[in-house]
């Protein structure tokens, strides 16, 4: 309870909303939460261990968590770009921008 309101931990909230939002939206929410809280993967792992019975959305959440590899994006646009690259089959490859000498890994 917080000032008379029932609240849940962030990890529990992610488990609760997983079946309610699109995969793309869930990925954006997950990245934003991980960007803010670096301990989120551990918290989510602990929360998922509490749910022995299959629940809608959990498989999707587990898959998205495994794709994070401890790296959180810094914006919803970056999440979308990484997702599109992954969907195009270029997951975990590096590419260089013509206007920059830096290399970006996805």
Secondary structure, DSSP 8 states (H G I E B T S, - for coil): -BTTB----HHHHHHHHTTTS-HHHHHHHHHHHHHH-TTHHHHHHHHHHT--S--TTHHHHHHHHHHHTT---SSHHHHHHHHHHHHTT-TT-EEE-TT-S-EEE-
